Amino acid sequence: MQYLSTRGGIQPISFTKAVMMGLAEDGGLLLPRTIPRIDSQTLAAWKDLGYAELAFEVMSRFIDDIPASDLKALINRSYTSFDTPEVTPLVHYGNLHILELFHGPTLAFKDVALQFLGNLFEYLLGKSGEVLNILGATSGDTGSAAIYGVRGKERIRIFILHPHKRVSPVQEKQMTSIMDGNVFNIAIQGSFDDGQAIVKEIFSDIEFKNRMNLGAINSINWARVLAQVVYYVYSCLHIARHENDGSLTFSIPTGNFGDIFAGFIAKRMLPEGSIRQLVLATNSNDILARFVNKGDYSLGKVVQTSSPSMDIQAASNFERYLFYLVDKEPERVKELMLEFSTTGRIDLSVHLDQIRRDFAAAAVSEEDVASTIADFYNQYDYVLDPHTAVGVKAAMLYQKPGIPMICLATAHPAKFGDAVEKAIGRPPTFPESLAGILDRESRCELMPADSKMIRAFLEKHALKP
Ligand SMILES: *Cc1c(COP(=O)(O)O)cnc(C)c1O
């Protein structure tokens, strides 16, 4: 399988190159040249596969430059770190299925992709003899999942910037209590946006980036999207076993458009009708809901909510969908992205029919998040985290009789204890892996939000070839 840029400015490259490149060198995002199709017989033949076996079947359709036995081993290793052999178990309450994606080491869905990406990086670097210094900014979840993905790995160091005292205490400890020598946490005196701006500035200095072998780990990496396609297919197989029609709807709490874009790929891969609808659920940062409902993709101001991992306006994966929306015309993508970066808005209302065939959407208010957590707890004795509650509320709006609705549960409620306690009047139960976390020893540099100082820190601590 070859990979192309949404902006058309690079020669087709292999999967391996696409993973190492992250962002395409022309500023676009990388996509497979075609989306492979899975027919009904093939799908039916997968029904008894375990999660890792299924992941191999799905991913190997997009990867032809890693030997099958190596890819199998990589995938197996990535999912044994989950606390259940099902990896992404489905539970059922009322009319809803909940797809629990938080059984990995940091209790958020990002582990599903980052456990795999960490192993993949290690494998590819071992082959090429290169080194990689990962630099990223986090508002909480991505940083810890990325750190757990690469901790202790050879040829890799990771530098994660988080806003000092603006991540939850659990999130902070999840990052800073990791003692592996290749992990560097930097708390900056500023906001998440300040951290993000520093990372962007450093990455735009191509000379520095190349000299320091810098790599990114955010959701622009195609391998992350790919790993997330698997659980959509897994759900189709698992639910179809119980309910015969075989047509499903998913509700997906959305921030950077990564997880829902994986659903879009799955919808195109699977036999027609397997996935009937993808419901895009946002919190009060509703740019993507406005896009789906009105074709209006325009920046608003980021507001803080109880689901901070979705407090995003410009969604980094949006360009991937845009590419399909304009019939894979890179020139058109370039024009539109330029317009967006200069005016903060693009009008895509001429495409509304297509957009509505691909998605439905709802923006969920803070009051509705809290009441959804409370109602679900009172009815079913099951505690939703605020991100998952956004998706559950949106699911209720779009549910149709006879069509199973699957809500993606993106984080364990214990990661967002304050919001959950406010909603249900007691703190969520801590899973064993978090027991005592707040008392663990930790290690972190405190630095001003100053890119010169971050560069100097990288110069000093980055792994040299
Ligand atoms: C990152 C994250 C999301 C949003 O996922 P996207 O791929 O950015 O849309 C939702 N919930 C949680 C808990 C997250 O960490």
The ligand as a Gaussian input file, in Angstrom:
#p B3LYP/6-31G(d) Opt

LIG

0 1
 C       -8.307000      12.387000      22.918000
 C       -9.593000      12.087000      23.580000
 C      -10.826000      12.243000      22.907000
 C      -10.945000      12.829000      21.518000
 O      -10.411000      12.011000      20.534000
 P      -10.084000      12.591000      19.070000
 O       -9.434000      11.491000      18.349000
 O       -9.150000      13.755000      19.307000
 O      -11.360000      13.026000      18.488000
 C      -11.976000      11.879000      23.581000
 N      -11.947000      11.395000      24.842000
 C      -10.791000      11.234000      25.518000
 C      -10.819000      10.713000      26.904000
 C       -9.576000      11.563000      24.910000
 O       -8.431000      11.398000      25.591000

